[in-house]
Amino acid sequence: MDFELNDEQTMLRDTTREVLSRSYDAEKRNAVSATEAGWNPDVWKQLAELGLLGLPFAEADGGMGAGPVETMVVMTELGRALAPEPYLDGVLTPGGVIAVVGSADQRSRYLPLLSEGTAVSAFAHTEPGTRWPVTAVSTTATASAAGWTINGVKNPVLQGGSADVVIVSAALPDGGTGLFLVDAEGAGVSRTAYTTHDGRRGAQFAFTDAAAEPLGEGGDATAAIVGAEVRAQAALCAEAIGIMTEALRLTTEYLKQRKQFGVPLAKFQALTHRAADMYVTLELASSMSLYATMSIADGVIDPAVASRAKLAVGRAAHQIGQEAIQMHGGIGMTAEYPVGHYVSRLVAIEHTLGASDDHLRVLAGNVSNYSMVNVGE
């Protein structure tokens, strides 16, 4: 199997990198993060014009019809630039759910808008007090002659503050968990937006008899929710790889430039060994991220594969982030220097859709399902 990017994927990577590197440095990123939305509409427009927002959607639905590898390429570059645009939480995850579950009419109504960048969606599944994996929700859906209504609270809803339409999971009257489209500005919908520690945006939604439209044919959508989480976890892993790559680059450059006792820090053998360990850890994490992406590309939506990748990438993020901060010293914690922001985003990714301990717990609980298990450190 060829794990190298082909010519088109390389061009996609280079084009995305050029746009983001031109749009963001540490100062510009901090300025954008301080705005109400937390992301740059001009950059968003450029991503839409390049076709990146519609990358995974079928051409019949207004998209580009690309595969998971192309999505991974873009997510890695977004991570490398630490770009705050809601590519994953505002388009890929909710749009992917609509693409898989939605009816032809729903796909034609929403996916072209997401691809064009004229609308943003959000996936509201997590509830206060729940821990991944969320196996049951307290938000309820009720059917009447007038249609469906939703009651409950969802938090955190990543990028929910910018969402025009929200995909809400809710317990069905006959059992199971359904998915519903809800107008974020509709009657009975209350939204409270906030800023997360990594400078991104989240929101809490409270639904009180809010009008809701069943996604697709309705019914239990548990399998679709699991599939959406698997794809999102793989995308988060790819983003983390881009972040760790840049954190390592910043660290090695700092070691070459910063002097102690009249010589560059790179001359100290202990520090170069630690930097080498960071590189090895990054390569191992990159392999696991690619494993998750290629599994999806092969049509295998396996939560165990996603958990293995998320666990490996989460552990790598902890090691690389910690080392990057320590080898930068005090400057690594300042708001003006980028490495602290990279580490903050790594922490956020590690705790999104299951922290490392959560994935380890899930994998350990399934050990009896395998005839052979390799035990690592």
C-alpha positions as CSV (number, residue, x, y, z in Angstrom):
1,M,0.0,0.0,0.0
2,D,1.3,3.5,-1.0
3,F,1.2,5.9,2.0
4,E,2.6,8.8,0.1
5,L,0.4,11.6,-1.1
6,N,-0.3,11.6,-4.8
7,D,0.2,14.7,-7.0
8,E,-3.4,16.0,-6.4
9,Q,-3.2,15.5,-2.7
10,T,0.2,17.2,-2.6
11,M,-1.2,20.2,-4.5
12,L,-4.1,20.3,-2.1
13,R,-1.7,20.4,0.9
14,D,0.5,23.1,-0.6
15,T,-2.4,25.3,-1.6
16,T,-4.1,25.0,1.8
17,R,-0.7,25.7,3.5
18,E,-0.1,28.8,1.4
19,V,-3.5,30.3,2.1
20,L,-3.3,29.7,5.9
21,S,0.4,30.8,6.2
22,R,-0.5,34.0,4.4
23,S,-3.5,34.6,6.7
24,Y,-2.1,33.7,10.1
25,D,0.9,34.3,12.3
26,A,0.8,34.6,16.1
27,E,-0.3,38.2,16.1
28,K,-3.0,37.8,13.5
29,R,-4.3,34.6,15.2
30,N,-4.6,36.3,18.6
31,A,-6.4,39.2,17.0
32,V,-8.9,36.9,15.3
33,S,-9.5,34.9,18.4
34,A,-10.4,38.0,20.3
35,T,-13.3,38.8,17.9
36,E,-16.9,37.8,18.6
37,A,-17.0,34.9,16.2
38,G,-13.4,33.8,16.9
39,W,-12.6,33.1,13.2
40,N,-12.0,35.1,10.1
41,P,-14.8,35.4,7.5
42,D,-12.3,36.3,4.8
43,V,-10.3,33.1,5.3
44,W,-13.5,31.2,5.4
45,K,-14.5,32.6,2.0
46,Q,-11.1,31.6,0.6
47,L,-11.5,28.1,1.9
48,A,-15.0,27.9,0.3
49,E,-13.7,29.3,-3.1
50,L,-11.0,26.6,-3.1
51,G,-13.6,24.0,-2.6
52,L,-12.3,22.9,0.8
53,L,-15.6,23.3,2.6
54,G,-17.3,20.9,0.2
55,L,-14.4,18.5,0.0
56,P,-16.1,15.4,1.4
57,F,-19.6,15.9,0.0
58,A,-20.8,14.3,-3.2
59,E,-20.8,16.3,-6.3
60,A,-24.5,15.8,-6.6
61,D,-24.9,17.5,-3.2
62,G,-22.8,20.5,-4.2
63,G,-19.5,19.2,-3.0
64,M,-16.2,18.0,-4.4
65,G,-16.6,14.2,-3.9
66,A,-13.1,13.8,-2.3
67,G,-12.2,11.1,0.2
68,P,-11.0,10.9,3.8
69,V,-7.4,11.3,2.9
70,E,-8.0,14.7,1.4
71,T,-9.9,15.7,4.5
72,M,-6.9,14.5,6.6
73,V,-4.6,16.6,4.5
74,V,-6.6,19.8,5.1
75,M,-7.1,19.1,8.8
76,T,-3.3,18.6,9.2
77,E,-2.7,22.0,7.6
78,L,-5.3,23.7,9.7
79,G,-3.5,22.2,12.8
80,R,-0.1,23.4,11.5
81,A,-1.4,26.9,11.1
82,L,-3.6,26.7,14.3
83,A,-6.4,28.2,12.1
84,P,-9.5,28.8,14.2
85,E,-12.0,28.4,11.4
86,P,-14.9,25.9,12.2
87,Y,-14.0,23.5,9.5
88,L,-14.5,20.3,11.5
89,D,-17.3,21.3,14.0
90,G,-19.1,23.7,11.7
91,V,-19.0,21.7,8.4
92,L,-17.4,18.3,8.3
93,T,-19.1,16.7,11.3
94,P,-22.6,18.0,11.0
95,G,-22.4,18.0,7.2
96,G,-21.2,14.4,7.2
97,V,-24.2,13.4,9.3
98,I,-26.6,15.1,6.8
99,A,-24.8,13.4,3.9
100,V,-25.1,10.0,5.5
101,V,-28.6,10.2,7.1
102,G,-30.4,13.1,5.5
103,S,-33.0,12.8,2.7
104,A,-32.3,14.0,-0.8
105,D,-34.3,17.2,0.0
106,Q,-32.3,17.8,3.2
107,R,-29.0,17.3,1.5
108,S,-30.0,19.7,-1.3
109,R,-31.1,22.3,1.2
110,Y,-28.1,22.3,3.5
111,L,-25.0,20.8,2.0
112,P,-24.6,23.4,-0.8
113,L,-24.8,26.1,1.8
114,L,-22.1,24.5,3.9
115,S,-19.9,24.0,0.8
116,E,-20.4,27.6,-0.2
117,G,-19.5,28.9,3.3
118,T,-22.8,30.8,3.5
119,A,-24.1,28.6,6.5
120,V,-22.6,26.9,9.5
121,S,-24.0,23.9,11.3
122,A,-23.2,22.2,14.6
123,F,-23.7,18.7,16.0
124,A,-25.4,18.9,19.5
125,H,-25.0,15.5,21.2
126,T,-23.1,15.9,24.4
127,E,-25.1,16.9,27.5
128,P,-24.0,18.4,30.9
129,G,-22.7,15.8,33.2
130,T,-22.2,13.1,30.6
131,R,-18.9,11.4,29.8
132,W,-17.8,10.0,26.5
133,P,-19.0,7.7,25.2
134,V,-22.5,9.1,25.5
135,T,-24.7,6.0,25.4
136,A,-28.0,7.7,26.3
137,V,-29.3,11.3,26.2
138,S,-31.8,13.0,28.4
139,T,-33.0,15.4,25.7
140,T,-36.4,14.1,24.5
141,A,-38.3,14.2,21.2
142,T,-42.1,14.3,21.2
143,A,-44.3,13.7,18.2
144,S,-47.7,15.4,17.8
145,A,-50.1,16.2,15.0
146,A,-48.2,19.5,14.4
147,G,-44.8,17.7,14.1
148,W,-41.9,16.9,16.4
149,T,-40.6,19.1,19.3
150,I,-37.4,18.9,21.3
151,N,-36.9,19.5,25.0
152,G,-33.5,19.4,26.8
153,V,-30.1,20.9,27.2
154,K,-26.9,20.3,25.1
155,N,-23.5,21.5,26.2
156,P,-20.8,21.7,25.0
157,V,-21.8,22.3,21.4
158,L,-18.6,23.1,19.6
159,Q,-18.9,26.2,17.3
160,G,-22.5,26.3,18.3
161,G,-22.4,30.1,18.6
162,S,-22.1,30.5,14.8
163,A,-24.5,27.7,13.8
164,D,-27.5,28.5,11.6
165,V,-28.9,25.0,12.0
166,V,-28.2,22.4,14.7
167,I,-28.3,18.6,14.4
168,V,-29.7,17.5,17.8
169,S,-29.8,14.0,19.2
170,A,-32.8,13.2,21.3
171,A,-34.4,10.1,23.0
172,L,-37.3,8.8,20.9
173,P,-40.7,7.9,22.5
174,D,-40.3,4.2,21.5
175,G,-36.6,3.9,22.5
176,G,-33.4,4.7,20.7
177,T,-31.8,8.0,19.8
178,G,-33.0,10.0,16.9
179,L,-31.4,13.0,15.0
180,F,-33.3,16.2,14.3
181,L,-32.7,19.4,12.5
182,V,-33.4,22.5,14.6
183,D,-33.3,26.1,13.6
184,A,-30.7,27.7,15.9
185,E,-32.8,31.0,15.9
186,G,-36.2,29.3,16.1
187,A,-38.8,29.6,18.8
188,G,-38.0,27.7,22.0
189,V,-34.3,27.7,21.3
190,S,-32.0,29.5,23.8
191,R,-28.3,29.7,23.0
192,T,-25.4,30.8,25.3
193,A,-22.0,31.1,23.5
194,Y,-18.7,31.1,25.3
195,T,-14.9,31.0,24.6
196,T,-13.0,27.8,25.4
197,H,-9.5,27.8,26.8
198,D,-7.9,27.2,23.4
199,G,-9.6,30.3,22.0
200,R,-12.3,28.4,20.1
201,R,-16.0,28.8,20.6
202,G,-18.7,26.6,22.2
203,A,-22.3,27.1,23.2
204,Q,-25.0,25.7,25.4
205,F,-28.4,25.1,23.8
206,A,-31.6,24.9,25.8
207,F,-34.6,23.5,23.9
208,T,-38.1,24.1,25.1
209,D,-40.7,22.7,22.8
210,A,-38.5,23.7,19.9
211,A,-39.8,22.6,16.5
212,A,-37.6,19.9,15.0
213,E,-37.4,18.1,11.7
214,P,-36.4,14.4,11.7
215,L,-33.2,13.8,9.8
216,G,-33.8,11.4,7.0
217,E,-36.4,8.8,7.6
218,G,-36.2,9.3,11.4
219,G,-35.9,6.4,13.8
220,D,-32.9,5.2,15.8
221,A,-29.7,6.9,14.6
222,T,-27.3,5.4,17.1
223,A,-25.1,3.9,14.3
224,A,-24.9,7.2,12.5
225,I,-23.9,9.0,15.7
226,V,-21.1,6.5,16.3
227,G,-20.0,6.9,12.7
228,A,-19.9,10.6,13.0
229,E,-17.8,10.4,16.1
230,V,-15.3,8.0,14.4
231,R,-14.8,10.3,11.5
232,A,-14.5,13.3,13.8
233,Q,-11.9,11.5,15.9
234,A,-9.8,10.7,12.9
235,A,-10.0,14.3,11.8
236,L,-8.9,15.5,15.3
237,C,-6.0,13.1,15.1
238,A,-4.9,14.6,11.8
239,E,-5.2,18.1,13.2
240,A,-3.1,17.2,16.2
241,I,-0.4,15.8,13.9
242,G,-0.2,19.2,12.2
243,I,0.0,20.9,15.6
244,M,2.7,18.6,16.9
245,T,4.7,19.0,13.7
246,E,4.7,22.7,14.1
247,A,5.4,22.5,17.9
248,L,8.4,20.4,17.2
249,R,9.6,22.8,14.5
250,L,9.3,25.7,16.8
251,T,11.2,23.9,19.5
252,T,14.1,22.8,17.4
253,E,14.4,26.3,15.9
254,Y,14.4,27.8,19.4
255,L,17.1,25.3,20.5
256,K,19.3,26.5,17.6
257,Q,18.8,30.2,18.3
258,R,18.7,30.5,22.1
259,K,22.1,30.6,23.7
260,Q,23.1,29.6,27.2
261,F,26.7,29.9,28.5
262,G,27.6,31.4,25.1
263,V,26.5,28.4,23.0
264,P,23.2,27.5,21.3
265,L,21.0,25.1,23.4
266,A,21.1,22.7,20.5
267,K,24.7,22.0,21.5
268,F,23.5,20.4,24.8
269,Q,23.3,16.7,24.2
270,A,20.5,16.1,26.7
271,L,18.2,18.6,24.9
272,T,18.9,17.2,21.5
273,H,18.1,13.7,22.8
274,R,14.8,15.0,24.1
275,A,14.0,16.7,20.7
276,A,14.8,13.4,19.0
277,D,12.4,11.6,21.3
278,M,9.7,14.1,20.3
279,Y,10.4,13.3,16.6
280,V,10.1,9.6,17.2
281,T,6.9,10.1,19.2
282,L,5.4,12.2,16.4
283,E,6.2,9.6,13.7
284,L,4.5,6.9,15.7
285,A,1.4,9.1,16.3
286,S,1.4,10.0,12.6
287,S,1.2,6.3,11.7
288,M,-1.7,5.8,14.0
289,S,-3.5,8.9,12.6
290,L,-3.0,7.6,9.0
291,Y,-4.2,4.1,10.2
292,A,-7.5,5.7,11.3
293,T,-7.9,7.7,8.1
294,M,-7.1,4.8,5.8
295,S,-9.6,2.5,7.7
296,I,-12.3,5.0,6.9
297,A,-11.2,5.3,3.3
298,D,-11.6,1.5,3.1
299,G,-15.2,1.8,4.4
300,V,-14.3,0.5,7.9
301,I,-16.1,2.6,10.5
302,D,-14.7,1.0,13.6
303,P,-14.8,2.7,17.0
304,A,-12.0,0.5,18.2
305,V,-9.7,1.7,15.4
306,A,-10.6,5.3,16.3
307,S,-9.9,4.7,20.0
308,R,-6.5,3.2,19.3
309,A,-5.6,6.2,17.2
310,K,-7.0,8.8,19.6
311,L,-5.2,7.1,22.5
312,A,-1.8,7.1,20.7
313,V,-2.2,10.6,19.5
314,G,-3.4,11.9,22.9
315,R,-0.4,10.4,24.6
316,A,2.0,11.8,22.0
317,A,0.3,15.2,22.3
318,H,0.9,15.2,26.1
319,Q,4.6,14.3,25.7
320,I,5.3,16.7,22.8
321,G,3.4,19.5,24.3
322,Q,5.1,19.2,27.7
323,E,8.5,19.0,26.2
324,A,7.9,22.0,23.9
325,I,6.9,24.1,26.8
326,Q,9.8,23.0,29.0
327,M,12.5,23.5,26.4
328,H,11.2,26.9,25.6
329,G,11.2,27.9,29.2
330,G,9.2,30.9,30.4
331,I,8.6,32.3,27.0
332,G,6.6,29.1,26.1
333,M,3.8,30.2,28.4
334,T,3.4,33.8,27.1
335,A,0.4,34.8,25.0
336,E,2.6,36.5,22.5
337,Y,4.6,33.4,21.6
338,P,2.8,30.6,19.6
339,V,3.9,27.4,21.3
340,G,1.7,27.8,24.4
341,H,-1.4,28.2,22.1
342,Y,-0.4,25.1,20.2
343,V,-0.2,23.1,23.4
344,S,-3.6,24.5,24.6
345,R,-5.2,23.3,21.4
346,L,-3.6,19.9,21.9
347,V,-5.1,19.7,25.4
348,A,-8.5,20.6,23.9
349,I,-8.3,17.9,21.2
350,E,-7.1,15.3,23.7
351,H,-10.3,15.9,25.8
352,T,-12.7,16.1,22.8
353,L,-14.7,12.9,22.0
354,G,-13.0,11.0,24.7
355,A,-9.8,11.7,26.6
356,S,-6.9,9.2,26.6
357,D,-8.1,7.6,29.8
358,D,-11.6,7.2,28.3
359,H,-10.3,5.4,25.2
360,L,-8.1,3.2,27.3
361,R,-11.0,2.3,29.5
362,V,-13.1,1.4,26.4
363,L,-10.4,-0.6,24.7
364,A,-9.6,-2.5,28.0
365,G,-13.3,-3.3,28.3
366,N,-13.2,-5.0,24.9
367,V,-10.0,-7.0,25.4
368,S,-12.0,-10.3,25.7
369,N,-13.2,-9.8,22.1
370,Y,-9.7,-10.5,20.8
371,S,-7.7,-13.7,20.6
372,M,-4.4,-11.9,20.9
373,V,-3.4,-8.5,22.5
374,N,-0.1,-6.7,22.3
375,V,0.7,-5.0,25.5
376,G,2.8,-1.8,25.3
377,E,4.0,0.8,27.8
